[in-house]
Amino acid sequence: MGGQWNLSATSCGIPPPCATVGPGSVVFTGTVREVAPASGKDGDWRDVRVSVEEIFEGFQRGTREVLVAGQGEWKTSEHDLFDTSRGTDGRLYPKMCGNTGEISSPYLADVLAFLRLRAQGKTVTSLRIDVTDNFKPLEGASVTVGNSQVSLTGTSDADGHAMFLPIVPGIYSVSAAKEHYHPDKEMPSEPAVEVVAGTCRWSNVQVQADTTVAGLVRNFQGDPVASLKLDLVAMPKHPDDKLTPFGLPFEAITNTEGRFSFDAVSPGRYLLGSSIMGINDSPISPTFYPGSHERLAAFPIDVKLGEATDNLVFNLPDIGPMRDIELCVVDEAGKPVPSAWIAQSPTPVAENRARLGEKLTTDQHGCMKTQGYAQVTYAVRAVLTGAGATLIETVRNTRYSDDIVVPPGKDPFSKVLVLKTSR
């Protein structure tokens, strides 16, 4: 009845039965005999004395009793499966989102069945490598796992998986390669993957495409626009679908010459723009390449593997010249408030609304100066972070002003925001 369980895990990170045992695991069943008194402090660990029954991993035969570090409610005579590992202090700690729980729990039936089969030597040892490009499965990558004794190769399937089954237990180096791709230096693969006998193990190799999307941003007068944040967002399947930041957009900022470059862009169809996902992280209202506030007028950009996409010219529509904006913050007695934060209002006020700036705080005189575009609306509020011993107290003591709108206009704008008494 040997075999391999499904490698899927839950969103919490609970491993499938075949991955319950890993490097450093201490897994056993036992009965709680004594629970040390709680200290009264939230988050404190206390010793739980457990009599050991079935040993699956991590103990020598004959071990009869151990101490497990526990939190929360523990009851004596409770019959549990313990899925633990040793801490740096030598204590046994239940794994985060692991399989520690009452043996009678239905969800542990498959786990216990696997552990008992493994103890009889009836389970298979496997290693799965997931190859991804910006967290998306990459098909057709050549995957190599090896050590001083063996070197194995495979090819990733449509789900990005390369399965090595069965495989000899041991420690393996892992690599993946495909034409026009290179390893992701910011998210390197594990230098060594340890596979424990009779279990399943998986590891990820993140690669990036050898592609670049580059060009120039100009304003209505044809001058280069510096320091403008741009997003390259995967084009939705349906025209009416909302653009969201959850599609892992690529980001870039124009340099002093107005030039931008998105590197390692995955092949696909994209929309280029500034502030186009509804999070308004640039000082201009949502604008799409080649130069429109309307998404239907946007030109999609097709990124193909091994082909350059450069020399794009993004012409911004007329949003007016820059103008000075000064905001001052006072308390209810009219006293200037230094170090207040000028935050974007959460209440929508206009379609052409944009973010006034980032990390804007008042100076020692309670004022802050910045610039915005004449034909763009900005909505802000003042925030003074509260003080407190706990997060709840800090939030309760934080003070806010009313929301104010900086309307379009060419003249300098000045406004005083009044912080309200916290409640």
C-alpha positions as CSV (number, residue, x, y, z in Angstrom):
1,M,0.0,0.0,0.0
2,G,3.0,2.2,-0.3
3,G,2.8,5.4,-2.4
4,Q,3.1,9.1,-2.4
5,W,0.6,11.6,-1.1
6,N,-0.5,14.8,-3.0
7,L,2.2,17.5,-2.7
8,S,-0.3,20.3,-2.3
9,A,-0.3,22.3,0.9
10,T,-2.9,24.6,2.4
11,S,-2.7,28.4,2.4
12,C,-1.5,28.2,6.0
13,G,1.5,26.3,4.9
14,I,0.5,23.0,6.5
15,P,2.5,20.3,4.7
16,P,0.9,17.3,3.0
17,P,1.4,14.1,5.0
18,C,4.5,13.1,3.1
19,A,6.2,16.3,4.0
20,T,5.5,16.1,7.8
21,V,8.9,14.8,8.4
22,G,11.8,17.0,7.3
23,P,15.4,17.8,8.4
24,G,15.4,18.2,12.2
25,S,11.9,16.9,12.7
26,V,10.9,15.3,16.0
27,V,7.6,13.6,15.4
28,F,5.8,11.3,17.9
29,T,2.5,10.6,19.6
30,G,2.1,11.0,23.3
31,T,-0.2,11.8,26.2
32,V,0.0,15.1,28.2
33,R,0.8,14.4,31.8
34,E,1.6,17.8,33.3
35,V,1.3,21.4,32.3
36,A,3.5,24.0,34.0
37,P,1.5,27.1,35.3
38,A,1.2,30.0,33.0
39,S,3.3,33.1,33.8
40,G,0.4,35.4,32.9
41,K,2.3,37.1,30.1
42,D,1.0,36.9,26.6
43,G,3.2,34.8,24.3
44,D,5.2,33.1,27.1
45,W,6.1,29.4,26.6
46,R,5.6,26.9,29.3
47,D,6.7,23.3,29.7
48,V,4.3,20.5,28.9
49,R,5.4,17.1,30.1
50,V,4.5,14.3,27.7
51,S,4.7,10.5,27.9
52,V,5.9,9.2,24.5
53,E,4.1,6.4,22.7
54,E,4.8,6.0,19.0
55,I,8.1,7.5,17.8
56,F,8.2,8.4,14.1
57,E,11.3,10.6,13.9
58,G,13.9,12.3,16.1
59,F,14.1,10.1,19.2
60,Q,16.0,6.9,20.0
61,R,13.8,3.9,20.8
62,G,13.1,3.7,24.5
63,T,12.4,7.4,25.0
64,R,9.6,7.5,27.5
65,E,9.1,11.1,28.5
66,V,9.9,14.6,27.1
67,L,9.1,18.2,27.7
68,V,7.4,20.2,24.9
69,A,7.3,24.0,24.9
70,G,3.6,25.0,24.8
71,Q,1.4,28.0,24.5
72,G,-2.3,28.5,25.1
73,E,-4.5,25.8,26.5
74,W,-3.2,22.3,27.2
75,K,-5.1,19.6,29.0
76,T,-3.7,16.6,30.9
77,S,-4.6,13.2,29.5
78,E,-4.8,14.7,26.0
79,H,-3.7,12.2,23.4
80,D,-1.8,14.1,20.7
81,L,0.4,13.9,17.6
82,F,3.4,16.1,18.2
83,D,5.0,17.6,15.1
84,T,8.0,19.5,16.5
85,S,11.6,20.6,16.1
86,R,14.3,21.5,18.5
87,G,14.9,25.1,19.3
88,T,18.3,26.7,19.9
89,D,17.6,26.2,23.6
90,G,17.2,22.5,23.1
91,R,13.5,22.5,23.8
92,L,10.9,20.9,21.5
93,Y,8.6,23.5,19.8
94,P,5.5,22.7,17.7
95,K,6.1,23.7,14.1
96,M,4.3,26.8,12.9
97,C,1.2,25.6,10.9
98,G,2.3,22.0,11.5
99,N,0.4,18.9,12.3
100,T,0.4,19.0,16.1
101,G,-3.1,18.2,17.4
102,E,-5.4,15.6,18.9
103,I,-5.0,12.2,17.4
104,S,-8.8,11.9,17.2
105,S,-9.0,14.9,14.8
106,P,-10.2,13.6,11.4
107,Y,-7.7,15.8,9.5
108,L,-4.8,13.9,11.1
109,A,-6.0,10.5,9.9
110,D,-4.0,10.7,6.6
111,V,-0.9,12.0,8.4
112,L,-0.9,9.2,10.9
113,A,-1.5,6.6,8.1
114,F,1.5,8.0,6.2
115,L,3.8,8.1,9.3
116,R,3.0,4.5,10.1
117,L,3.6,3.3,6.6
118,R,6.9,5.2,6.6
119,A,7.9,3.5,9.8
120,Q,7.5,0.2,7.9
121,G,9.6,1.5,5.0
122,K,6.6,1.5,2.6
123,T,6.7,5.2,1.4
124,V,8.6,6.7,-1.5
125,T,11.3,9.4,-1.3
126,S,10.8,12.2,-3.8
127,L,12.0,15.7,-4.7
128,R,9.9,18.2,-6.7
129,I,11.5,21.4,-8.1
130,D,9.2,24.2,-9.0
131,V,10.5,26.6,-11.6
132,T,8.9,30.0,-11.7
133,D,9.3,33.3,-13.5
134,N,8.1,36.1,-11.3
135,F,6.2,33.5,-9.3
136,K,4.5,32.1,-12.4
137,P,5.1,28.5,-13.5
138,L,7.7,28.1,-16.3
139,E,7.4,25.2,-18.6
140,G,10.3,23.6,-20.5
141,A,13.1,24.5,-18.1
142,S,16.0,22.0,-17.8
143,V,16.3,21.1,-14.1
144,T,19.4,19.5,-12.5
145,V,19.7,18.1,-9.0
146,G,22.9,16.6,-7.9
147,N,25.7,16.0,-5.3
148,S,29.1,14.2,-5.4
149,Q,27.5,10.8,-6.0
150,V,24.8,11.6,-8.6
151,S,23.5,14.1,-11.1
152,L,19.8,13.9,-12.3
153,T,18.1,16.0,-14.9
154,G,14.5,16.7,-15.7
155,T,12.2,19.1,-17.5
156,S,9.6,21.3,-15.9
157,D,6.0,20.6,-17.0
158,A,3.1,23.1,-17.6
159,D,2.8,23.7,-13.9
160,G,6.5,24.4,-13.6
161,H,7.2,21.1,-11.8
162,A,10.1,18.8,-12.3
163,M,9.6,15.6,-10.3
164,F,12.4,13.2,-9.2
165,L,10.7,10.0,-8.0
166,P,12.1,7.9,-6.4
167,I,15.3,9.6,-5.3
168,V,18.1,8.6,-2.9
169,P,17.9,10.5,0.4
170,G,20.6,13.1,0.7
171,I,21.6,16.7,0.2
172,Y,21.3,18.1,-3.3
173,S,22.2,21.3,-5.2
174,V,19.5,22.5,-7.5
175,S,19.6,24.6,-10.7
176,A,17.3,25.3,-13.6
177,A,18.1,26.7,-17.1
178,K,16.2,27.8,-20.2
179,E,17.2,29.8,-23.2
180,H,16.7,33.6,-22.7
181,Y,16.4,33.2,-18.9
182,H,18.8,33.8,-16.1
183,P,18.7,33.0,-12.3
184,D,17.0,35.6,-10.1
185,K,19.8,37.0,-8.0
186,E,17.4,38.7,-5.5
187,M,15.6,35.4,-4.9
188,P,18.2,32.7,-5.2
189,S,17.4,29.0,-4.9
190,E,18.3,27.1,-1.8
191,P,22.1,26.3,-1.9
192,A,21.4,22.8,-0.5
193,V,18.1,20.8,-0.4
194,E,18.1,17.9,2.1
195,V,15.7,15.1,1.2
196,V,14.8,12.7,4.1
197,A,14.1,9.0,3.5
198,G,10.5,8.1,2.8
199,T,9.3,11.7,2.5
200,C,8.5,14.3,-0.2
201,R,10.4,17.5,-0.4
202,W,10.1,20.4,-2.8
203,S,12.1,23.5,-3.5
204,N,11.7,26.6,-5.8
205,V,14.0,27.9,-8.4
206,Q,13.1,31.5,-9.5
207,V,14.4,32.7,-12.9
208,Q,13.9,35.9,-14.9
209,A,13.6,36.5,-18.6
210,D,16.3,38.3,-20.5
211,T,13.9,41.1,-21.6
212,T,13.8,44.8,-21.2
213,V,11.0,47.4,-21.8
214,A,12.4,50.9,-22.1
215,G,11.6,54.3,-23.4
216,L,11.1,58.0,-22.7
217,V,8.4,60.0,-20.9
218,R,7.7,63.6,-22.1
219,N,5.3,66.2,-20.9
220,F,2.8,68.1,-23.0
221,Q,5.5,70.6,-24.0
222,G,7.8,67.8,-25.1
223,D,10.2,68.1,-22.2
224,P,11.5,64.9,-20.4
225,V,9.7,64.1,-17.1
226,A,12.1,63.0,-14.3
227,S,11.3,61.0,-11.2
228,L,8.0,59.7,-12.4
229,K,6.8,56.3,-11.2
230,L,5.6,53.9,-13.9
231,D,3.9,50.6,-13.8
232,L,3.9,47.8,-16.3
233,V,0.8,45.7,-15.6
234,A,-0.3,42.5,-17.1
235,M,-3.3,43.2,-19.3
236,P,-6.5,41.5,-18.0
237,K,-8.2,38.9,-20.1
238,H,-11.4,40.9,-20.2
239,P,-11.4,44.7,-21.1
240,D,-13.7,45.5,-18.1
241,D,-11.6,43.8,-15.5
242,K,-10.0,46.1,-13.0
243,L,-6.3,46.5,-12.9
244,T,-5.0,45.5,-9.5
245,P,-1.6,45.5,-7.8
246,F,-2.0,41.7,-7.2
247,G,-0.7,40.8,-10.6
248,L,2.9,41.5,-9.6
249,P,3.3,44.7,-11.7
250,F,6.8,45.7,-12.8
251,E,7.9,49.1,-11.5
252,A,10.3,51.8,-12.8
253,I,11.2,55.4,-12.2
254,T,12.3,57.8,-14.9
255,N,15.8,59.3,-14.6
256,T,16.8,62.9,-15.0
257,E,16.5,62.5,-18.8
258,G,13.0,61.1,-18.5
259,R,14.1,57.6,-19.5
260,F,12.8,54.4,-17.9
261,S,13.7,50.7,-18.1
262,F,11.8,47.6,-16.9
263,D,14.2,44.7,-16.6
264,A,13.4,41.0,-16.6
265,V,9.9,41.4,-17.8
266,S,8.0,38.1,-18.2
267,P,6.7,37.4,-21.8
268,G,3.1,38.6,-22.1
269,R,0.9,41.5,-23.0
270,Y,1.0,44.6,-20.7
271,L,-0.4,48.1,-20.1
272,L,2.2,50.8,-19.4
273,G,1.2,53.9,-17.3
274,S,1.5,55.9,-14.2
275,S,-0.9,55.5,-11.3
276,I,-3.0,53.1,-13.3
277,M,-3.9,50.5,-10.7
278,G,-5.9,52.7,-8.4
279,I,-3.3,53.0,-5.7
280,N,-2.2,56.5,-7.0
281,D,1.5,56.3,-6.2
282,S,2.6,59.1,-8.5
283,P,1.8,62.9,-8.7
284,I,-0.2,62.6,-11.9
285,S,-3.7,61.2,-12.3
286,P,-4.0,57.7,-14.0
287,T,-2.4,58.0,-17.4
288,F,-1.8,55.2,-20.0
289,Y,0.8,54.8,-22.7
290,P,1.0,56.3,-25.3
291,G,-0.6,59.3,-23.5
292,S,-4.3,59.2,-22.4
293,H,-6.3,59.2,-19.2
294,E,-8.6,56.6,-20.8
295,R,-7.8,53.0,-20.5
296,L,-9.6,52.2,-23.8
297,A,-7.1,54.5,-25.6
298,A,-4.1,52.6,-24.2
299,F,-1.7,50.8,-26.5
300,P,-0.9,47.3,-25.2
301,I,2.8,46.3,-25.2
302,D,3.6,42.8,-26.3
303,V,6.8,41.4,-24.7
304,K,8.3,38.5,-26.5
305,L,11.1,36.3,-25.3
306,G,14.4,37.2,-26.9
307,E,13.1,40.4,-28.5
308,A,13.8,43.9,-27.4
309,T,11.0,46.3,-26.6
310,D,12.6,49.7,-26.4
311,N,12.4,53.3,-27.7
312,L,8.8,53.7,-26.4
313,V,7.7,57.3,-26.2
314,F,5.2,58.0,-23.5
315,N,3.7,61.5,-24.0
316,L,1.7,62.8,-21.0
317,P,-1.5,64.7,-21.7
318,D,-1.6,68.3,-20.6
319,I,-1.7,68.3,-16.7
320,G,-0.4,71.8,-16.4
321,P,2.8,73.2,-14.9
322,M,4.1,72.5,-11.4
323,R,2.9,74.8,-8.7
324,D,3.9,75.3,-5.0
325,I,1.7,73.8,-2.3
326,E,2.1,74.5,1.4
327,L,0.2,72.8,4.2
328,C,0.5,73.7,7.8
329,V,-0.8,71.7,10.8
330,V,-1.9,73.1,14.1
331,D,-3.7,71.7,17.2
332,E,-7.1,72.9,18.3
333,A,-5.5,75.7,20.2
334,G,-3.7,76.9,17.1
335,K,-0.3,75.7,18.1
336,P,2.0,74.5,15.2
337,V,2.5,70.7,15.2
338,P,5.9,69.5,14.0
339,S,6.4,65.9,12.6
340,A,2.8,65.5,11.5
341,W,2.3,63.3,8.5
342,I,0.5,64.5,5.4
343,A,-1.3,61.5,4.2
344,Q,-3.6,60.8,1.2
345,S,-7.3,60.9,2.1
346,P,-9.0,57.5,1.8
347,T,-12.1,59.1,0.4
348,P,-12.3,59.4,-3.4
349,V,-12.9,62.9,-4.5
350,A,-12.3,63.0,-8.3
351,E,-11.2,60.8,-11.2
352,N,-8.1,62.9,-11.8
353,R,-7.0,62.6,-8.2
354,A,-3.4,61.7,-7.5
355,R,-0.9,61.4,-4.7
356,L,0.7,64.6,-3.5
357,G,3.9,63.0,-2.5
358,E,5.6,60.4,-0.2
359,K,6.9,60.8,3.3
360,L,5.6,64.4,3.7
361,T,6.0,65.6,7.2
362,T,5.8,69.0,8.8
363,D,8.9,70.9,9.9
364,Q,9.6,72.5,13.3
365,H,7.2,75.3,12.4
366,G,4.4,72.8,11.6
367,C,4.5,73.4,7.8
368,M,5.4,71.3,4.8
369,K,6.1,72.5,1.2
370,T,5.9,70.5,-1.9
371,Q,4.8,70.8,-5.5
372,G,1.9,69.4,-7.6
373,Y,0.5,69.7,-11.1
374,A,-1.9,72.5,-11.9
375,Q,-4.6,70.3,-13.5
376,V,-4.5,67.5,-10.9
377,T,-6.6,67.2,-7.8
378,Y,-5.0,66.1,-4.5
379,A,-6.9,65.1,-1.3
380,V,-5.0,64.8,2.0
381,R,-5.4,64.8,5.7
382,A,-2.9,65.4,8.6
383,V,-2.0,62.5,10.9
384,L,0.0,62.6,14.1
385,T,0.9,59.1,15.3
386,G,-0.1,58.5,18.9
387,A,1.9,57.1,21.7
388,G,1.1,54.0,23.8
389,A,2.5,50.9,25.3
390,T,0.3,48.7,23.1
391,L,-0.8,48.9,19.5
392,I,-4.4,49.5,20.5
393,E,-3.3,52.5,22.7
394,T,-1.1,53.9,19.9
395,V,-4.0,53.7,17.4
396,R,-6.4,55.2,20.0
397,N,-4.1,58.1,20.6
398,T,-3.4,58.9,16.9
399,R,-4.9,62.2,15.8
400,Y,-6.3,63.2,12.4
401,S,-7.5,66.4,10.7
402,D,-10.5,66.6,8.4
403,D,-9.8,65.7,4.8
404,I,-9.1,68.7,2.5
405,V,-8.9,68.9,-1.2
406,V,-6.3,70.7,-3.2
407,P,-8.2,71.6,-6.3
408,P,-6.7,72.2,-9.8
409,G,-5.2,75.7,-10.2
410,K,-2.2,77.5,-11.4
411,D,-1.6,79.7,-8.3
412,P,0.3,78.6,-5.2
413,F,-1.9,76.8,-2.7
414,S,-1.8,77.2,1.1
415,K,-4.0,75.6,3.8
416,V,-4.0,75.1,7.5
417,L,-5.1,71.6,8.8
418,V,-6.4,71.3,12.4
419,L,-5.7,68.1,14.3
420,K,-8.7,67.0,16.3
421,T,-8.5,65.8,19.9
422,S,-8.1,62.0,20.0
423,R,-10.9,60.0,21.5
